[in-house]
Structure formats: structure tokens, C-alpha cells
Amino acid sequence: MVDFQLSEEQIALRDKARKFAKEEILPVSAKYDKSGEFPRPIYEKAHKAGLMNLGIPKQYGGPGYGSLDSMLVVEEIAAADPGVATSMYANDLGSAPIILIGTDEQKKKFLTPLTKELQFISFATSEPGMGSDVAGIQATCEHKGDEYILNGNKFWITNGDVASLYVIFARLKGTKRHAGLCAFVVPRETEGVSTGKPLEKLGHRASDTGAVILRNVHVPVENRLGDEGIGFLLAMGTFMHTRPAIGAFATGLSRSAMEYAINYAKQREAFEHKISSFQAIQDMVADMYARTEAMRLLTWRAAWQLDQGQDDNIASSCAKLVGAEDTMKIATDALQIYGGKGYLENYRIAKLFRDAKLFQIYEGTSQIQRYVISRYLFKEYETIMKGF
Ligand SMILES: Cc1cc2nc3c(=O)[nH]c(=O)nc-3n(C[C@H](O)[C@H](O)[C@H](O)COP(=O)(O)OP(=O)(O)OC[C@H]3O[C@@H](n4cnc5c(N)ncnc54)[C@H](O)[C@@H]3O)c2cc1C
């Protein structure tokens, strides 16, 4: 059976997130975007409202939402401010590796405190010298007795400067490429951990992004996630679970860009007519709607598959790729409908245009999603039509 009908509970959850986004985020979105200040009060309220740590299971104190439920929340938050959504959802990115392979002990120790009071957890594979090529991680870990010693520099880490926990990916000294990558939960207060200044970005300015530096950081063996050498698979498994959220971010941003463009076109006049009466404008808005619907469906399907326990990284990559690429087009066209005013920072569309670009970059660039999908098509996909 295929069913696209949301349950009453899901509609209530979406409406709660929508109300929060409209009342608590939208009114202060431009202020935080301009100042670059980290909007902690928003996260305090979101945490209280149960709109953070969406995937943490109930037994560890979280709301235990499924992937599809989470996508409903994420779309609404991103519709108000994609930057706020990035930092808010980064806790789900950071906790995903622990949810996926952590022991019961690790889940109790690291996940439960996140649900008790506002705290951030960051996910850190990227480094100054690599982002796409996760097997190229240079940070090292050395097993000595009942602990590991970590060294290296992590870069581009969302919430890097505000997090109290990091999931750090590092390689066993002397190993190369995929083999030997390990993952550790590292509390920020551990000696040898420091952070860089928040980076000044094109968009998503309400989200903190920065460096995490590790200098002879001693981490107990019990903080290692899974076995030695599991790091690469764990990172990929995490992305399979979190990439649909980028599809949901994109859907929220696209929906808002389209709505602002519709509102603007209905009142702006040119050549003695509302610009909404011009077919060129109508075509752009129709495309925006169809593409937004398509990216939502891909996102929901990928999330639904995850909820069914189906491991399908291709579905996740498709949701991320289509969401990221089409959002860039939608934000560009929406800005075009504003004409010159779209180029001004005092209209919301300029911010959405800047924010849209990030979806093509983080959690695997669009090129990497195409690489993942095309590798599947040439290696595993069975053609129905034989011959050529
Ligand atoms: C705001 C922001 C937040 C981020 N948050 C986090 C975070 O929380 N945690 C974290 O670990 N990382 C994070 N990142 C890092 C992000 O995941 C990387 O920037 C991204 O994966 C790309 O890596 P890179 O910047 O090193 O680019 P590179 O990997 O150097 O790529 C440069 C260009 O080459 C292309 N390219 C690379 N390899 C291939 C290939 N095989 N085929 C075709 N094209 C290729 C890329 O698509 C890109 O266009 C964040 C980045 C940003 C900007």
C-alpha cells in the first residue's frame, strides 16, 4: 500500500513546528542573520518545546520521532530560517552515530543529558585539507592502555564553538584511507580540546561553524563508537540517515521563496498590469511549486524507507541532490521576480538566496551525490530493458 496521508499526530507535530517557526524564529531571523550572533534563546525555546534532538529514542529521554516525523519539523523550521534549522538539526547529525551503533551505556551517558537541558553535539569528519574525501581524514588516534590519544584539526564543524560534545572521526596512526578510521565521543572540557573563532559565512549566519582542534586529547576506550576501523562505514551510515534532512531544509526554503515571490508578484505592477499576469512570471512560479512538491516527495520517501529499516543510501542521496539543486534554481527565480528589490538585503529573498547555496555543499556536495548515484547505476542497478 502506498499512502501519502499524514496521521493526525503528524499533522499536529507539523503545525506545532510551523507555529514555533512563525512566532519564535521568523520575527528575529533577519536580526540574527545581520549580527551573526548565535541565537541561543531560540534554541532554548525549541528545546523546551520538544523540537530538538528529534531522533533520540524515548528510553534515553528524547521524543523518539521517526525519520518522516522529523522531516515535518525540519521543513517548517527551515521555512522560517535555514540557518537556525542547520544548527538545530546538527544535534540529530551529532547524535546519529551514537544512536546507530552506541552501546546502551554510551546512549545513556551521552544522549540523555542532551534531552535534559540545551546542549549541543557536533559531528566532525571534515578537516582543513578534506571534506568530500572522508577516507582522507588526517586526524590521528593512538591506542595506549585503556585510552586513545587524539591529535588533529577539524574544520567546518557546525556548532563547533558552542557544543559540549563532539563525535570525532580519526585514523589509527600508521593506517591509510578507509582502514583504521575510528569514531569517538569527546567532551569539550577534555584537556587539549580547543575551538577556533566562528567563521563568517555567505549564509546560514545564525548557525555557528568553526574549527575544533585536538592536541594530545586523552579519550577513554569506552568513548569509542563501535570497533576500531568502523569509522568510514559509520560516517556513511550517518549520512544515509541525515541526508534526507537536507531535502527537508531545501523544501522549507523553496516553499518560502515561492510564497514570497507569489506575494510580491500579486502586488507589483509593470506596464500597467500586475506582474503576476505575465506568463513568464506564472511559468517560474509553477515550476517552483512542482519542484518543491517533487523534492518533498523524495525526502518523504527516503525518510519512510529509513523508518521501515530499509538501508537505501541512494534514496537519501536523491533527496539531497534534487533538493539542493532545485532550491538553488527556485531561490534564483524567486529573487528574479522581485527585480532590483530582490538584490536588497531588506527583503527576505536575498537571505534565502544566500542560504540556498549551502545545500549543494555540506553533507556531501552535489558532485558527491551524483558520484554515489552513478556508481550504483553502473555497478548494481539491474536494467529492465536488455540490449541497447
Ligand atoms: C556551513 C558549513 C557547515 C558544515 N558543517 C559540517 C559539520 O558539522 N561537520 C563536518 O564534518 N563537516 C561540515 N562541513 C563540511 C562540508 O561537509 C564540506 O565542506 C563538504 O563536504 C565539501 O568538502 P570541501 O569543502 O573540503 O570541498 P572539497 O572536498 O575540496 O571539494 C571541492 C570541490 O571538488 C568537488 N569534488 C571533490 N571530490 C570530487 C569527486 N570525487 N568527483 C567530483 N567532484 C569532486 C566538490 O564537489 C567541490 O565542488 C560544513 C561545511 C560548511 C560550509
The ligand as a Gaussian input file, in Angstrom:
#p B3LYP/6-31G(d) Opt

LIG

0 1
 C       28.478000      25.955000       6.706000
 C       29.108000      24.600000       6.685000
 C       28.822000      23.702000       7.695000
 C       29.450000      22.452000       7.728000
 N       29.219000      21.590000       8.775000
 C       29.979000      20.468000       8.900000
 C       29.884000      19.637000      10.082000
 O       29.099000      19.896000      11.002000
 N       30.712000      18.557000      10.171000
 C       31.602000      18.226000       9.193000
 O       32.314000      17.241000       9.338000
 N       31.688000      18.982000       8.058000
 C       30.911000      20.077000       7.885000
 N       31.013000      20.855000       6.755000
 C       31.974000      20.485000       5.727000
 C       31.326000      20.024000       4.429000
 O       30.761000      18.756000       4.603000
 C       32.402000      20.076000       3.335000
 O       32.685000      21.440000       3.078000
 C       31.958000      19.384000       2.083000
 O       31.847000      18.006000       2.284000
 C       32.928000      19.637000       0.915000
 O       34.257000      19.422000       1.310000
 P       35.376000      20.515000       0.988000
 O       34.863000      21.838000       1.394000
 O       36.640000      20.036000       1.560000
 O       35.488000      20.528000      -0.589000
 P       36.371000      19.513000      -1.448000
 O       36.131000      18.122000      -0.999000
 O       37.749000      20.028000      -1.505000
 O       35.702000      19.702000      -2.877000
 C       35.959000      20.832000      -3.697000
 C       35.171000      20.665000      -4.994000
 O       35.591000      19.467000      -5.672000
 C       34.474000      18.625000      -5.888000
 N       34.878000      17.229000      -5.747000
 C       35.604000      16.660000      -4.743000
 N       35.738000      15.348000      -4.954000
 C       35.094000      15.070000      -6.116000
 C       34.866000      13.873000      -6.882000
 N       35.329000      12.677000      -6.493000
 N       34.142000      13.970000      -8.031000
 C       33.665000      15.171000      -8.442000
 N       33.840000      16.321000      -7.770000
 C       34.544000      16.267000      -6.629000
 C       33.454000      19.017000      -4.816000
 O       32.139000      18.658000      -5.197000
 C       33.656000      20.512000      -4.759000
 O       32.943000      21.120000      -5.802000
 C       30.347000      22.083000       6.684000
 C       30.603000      22.981000       5.643000
 C       30.009000      24.219000       5.626000
 C       30.337000      25.171000       4.507000

